[in-house]
C-alpha cells in the first residue's frame, strides 16, 4: 500500500496521507515520500493549489510513528 497518495486534476493537487491503521503517523518512508511530493508540486508550474489531507475519519495525522 502506498503511504502517500498524490494526484493532480485541473491544476489542483491532492496529497493524502494513507496510513489509517497507524492513525496516519509518519514513518521514515512516509516522511520521505511526503517531502518528495511537496518538491514535485513546488516544481509544477501548472499546479495552482495543493490540498493536504488524510485517509480515514478519526485523525488527520497523529505525528511520528516511533
N, C-alpha and C positions, 0 to 999 in steps of 0.2 A: 504494500500500500504506500502510495506517495504521501509523505508527511506534510508537504506544502503543495497546494494546487494553485495553478495560475492560468488565467485565460484573459484574452483581450477581445472585446467586441465594440466596434464603432468608437474607438478612442477611449474606452472605459476598461481599465484593468481591474480584475478581481483576484486578490491573493487570499487564499483560505488556508488557515492552519488546520491540518487534518489528523489530529491525534486525540479524538474524543475519549478513547479508553484511558488516556493519561491526563484528562481534563485540559488537553491542548498545551501541556507543558512542553517547553523547548528542550530537546536533547541536542547533542552536537550536530547531528545530521540535519535536523530541522532548522537549527540556527544558521548553518552554512547555506542551506538552500534558500532560506528566507533572505539572507543578505545577497545572494546571487540574483534572486528575482527582483529585489529592490534596485540593484545595479542595472539589471536589464531594463527595467521600467524607466529608470532615470535616463538611459541612453536612447529611448524610443521617442523620437520627435513627434510621432503621431498620437502618442498617449496623452490624454487630457487630464485624467484623474486616475488614481489608484485607490481602490477600496480594499481595506484590510479587515478581514472577518474570520470566523472560525466555524468549523463543523460542530454540530451539537447545539443543545439548548441550555445546558446548565452553566457553562462558563465560557468566557472569551479565551483567556489563557491564564493558567494558574502560576506561571513563572517558569523556572528552570527545573528540569527533570533530573533530580540528583540520584 
